[in-house]
Amino acid sequence: MKTVFIAVTALSLAFAGSAAAQSAGAQAQTEQDPAVSTATGDSQQPVGDTWITTKVKTELMATSGVPGTDIKVETVNGVVKLSGHVDKAQADKAASIARNIDGVKKVDTSGLMASHSRK
């Protein structure tokens, strides 16, 4: 459990550092490119694929009953693709987590393969 906490903390710190750097140029980027998608809500900050991938992976790692280290997350244009070997309940939970992240347009679970329950 310590390893998961350390990994989640490291991802969070890495994200915080990159988010600060990105936010400086975010307004200029949004003004130049009207096609940049934004999250719903009050924020006008763009939600990029890297941010979505990091957020989904962090949430998977922090959720009990989901083997976050066994699930690969890829995001292209807001579409999150999950892959790995998990059971049906874990796949459903992982998909639900991904769907609830700001900026996610669709979740593709076709890469999640059924595996035997782990004991």
N, C-alpha and C positions, 0 to 999 in steps of 0.2 A: 504494500500500500504506500510505503514511503517513496518507492520508485515512481509510482503514478503521480503522487503529489509533487515530487521534484520535477517530473516531466511537464506537468501542467503549469507549474510555476515558471519553468524555463520558457515554455511557449508563450505564456502571458507576458513575461518580461521582454521577450524578443518582439512580440507583437506591439507592445507599448512603445518600444524604441522606434520601430519602423513606422508606426502610426503617426508619431510626432513629426518625423521627417516628411511623411507623405502629406500631412495636413498643411504644411507650409505652401506646397505647390498645388493643393487640391482646388482652391478657388480659381486660380489662373487656368488650370486644366479644364474645369467645368465651364468657364467662360469661353474657352477656345473650342471645346468639343461638346456641342449640345447633346450628343448621343450618349454621353456618360450617364450610366444609370445611377439613381440615388435610392437610398433606403427609404422605406415608408416612415412617416413620423415627422418630427420637427427638423431633424438633421438634413442639411443639404450636402453633406460629405458624400463623395462617391463610394460605392461599395464595390470593390474589385474582387476578382476571382481569388487572388491570394488571401485577402482578408476573409472571404467566405470559407476557403479551405482551412485556414488556421482556426477559425471560430468553430467549425464543425468538428475538427479533430480534437480541439480542446474540450468541447462539450462531450464527445464520445469518451475521452479519457477520464473525465470527471464523473461520469454516470456509472453507478454500480449496475452490474448485470449486463454490461456491454463491454466486450473485449476490444477496447479502443486501439490497442497495439496490433490487433489482428485485422483491422479494417483500413484499407487504403482509401484515401479521399482525393478526388481530382475534381476541379471545377473549371468549366469552360463556358464563358458567356452566361454565368449564373446557373448553369445546369451542373448539379453535383452528381458525380458518379461514385458509388460506393462499391468496393470489391473486397473479397476475402472469404474465409471459411468460418461461418457462424451458423448457429441454429436459427430456426424460423422466428422464435421470439426475439432473439438478439437482432436479427435483420429488421424486423418490424420496428423495434425500439430505435435502432440506428436511423432508419428512414424518417421516423417521426421527429427525432432530434434535428436532423438536417433540414426538414421542411420548415421548422420553426426559427431558422436563422434568417435575419434580415438580408434581403438581396437574392435569396434562393428562388429561382423561377420554377425549377423542376428537380426531382430526385430520381436518378436511375439506379435501381437496385439489381439490375440484370447480372452484375458481376459478383453478387453475394452468393456463394455456394453453400448448400446445406452440408453441415458436418454433424457428426454424432455428438450428443450432449457430453460436455466435459464434467467430470466429477472431481 
